[in-house]
Amino acid sequence: MQDYNYVNSNCFEITLELSCCKYPNVSKLKEEWDNNKEALLTYMEMVFKTHLFLPHLEDFSIPFFLS
């Protein structure tokens, strides 16, 4: 779905896999959050800051880094 959304609606999605276990036990969720909270929040902060400074292009067919 991610590729389809990006190509057809310019919506960029990511998937973060925090462990090799697809369906972790509920008792492990708090531990996974604690182990990854700081990194996830830092990532979200960087995405937010970067998005604010991207140029708004009239022609979205040209990648922003080429303009």
C-alpha positions as CSV (number, residue, x, y, z in Angstrom):
1,M,0.0,0.0,0.0
2,Q,2.9,2.4,0.7
3,D,4.1,2.5,-2.9
4,Y,0.6,2.9,-4.3
5,N,-0.1,5.8,-1.9
6,Y,3.2,7.5,-2.8
7,V,2.7,7.1,-6.5
8,N,-1.0,7.9,-6.7
9,S,-1.5,10.5,-4.0
10,N,1.9,11.8,-3.1
11,C,1.4,10.4,0.4
12,F,4.5,9.0,2.0
13,E,4.1,6.3,4.6
14,I,6.7,4.3,6.5
15,T,6.6,1.1,8.4
16,L,8.8,0.8,11.5
17,E,9.6,-2.8,12.6
18,L,10.8,-2.7,16.2
19,S,11.4,-6.4,16.6
20,C,11.4,-9.6,14.6
21,C,8.2,-10.7,16.4
22,K,5.1,-9.8,14.2
23,Y,2.6,-10.1,17.1
24,P,4.4,-9.5,20.4
25,N,2.7,-10.5,23.6
26,V,0.8,-7.6,25.2
27,S,3.1,-7.8,28.2
28,K,6.1,-6.8,26.0
29,L,4.5,-3.7,24.4
30,K,5.5,-1.4,27.3
31,E,9.1,-2.7,27.1
32,E,9.2,-2.1,23.3
33,W,7.8,1.4,23.7
34,D,10.4,2.2,26.5
35,N,13.2,0.8,24.3
36,N,12.3,2.9,21.3
37,K,10.4,5.9,22.6
38,E,13.3,8.4,22.4
39,A,14.3,7.3,18.9
40,L,10.7,7.5,17.6
41,L,10.1,10.9,19.0
42,T,13.4,12.2,17.6
43,Y,12.5,10.8,14.2
44,M,9.1,12.6,14.4
45,E,10.7,15.8,15.4
46,M,13.2,15.7,12.5
47,V,10.4,14.9,10.0
48,F,8.4,17.9,11.3
49,K,11.4,20.3,11.1
50,T,12.4,19.1,7.7
51,H,8.9,19.4,6.3
52,L,8.7,23.0,7.4
53,F,11.7,24.0,5.4
54,L,11.0,22.1,2.1
55,P,10.2,24.4,-0.7
56,H,6.7,24.4,-2.0
57,L,6.9,23.5,-5.6
58,E,4.4,24.4,-8.3
59,D,5.5,21.3,-10.3
60,F,5.5,18.2,-8.1
61,S,7.0,16.1,-10.9
62,I,10.4,17.7,-10.2
63,P,12.0,16.4,-7.0
64,F,12.5,19.2,-4.5
65,F,16.3,18.6,-4.4
66,L,16.6,19.4,-8.1
67,S,14.9,22.7,-8.0
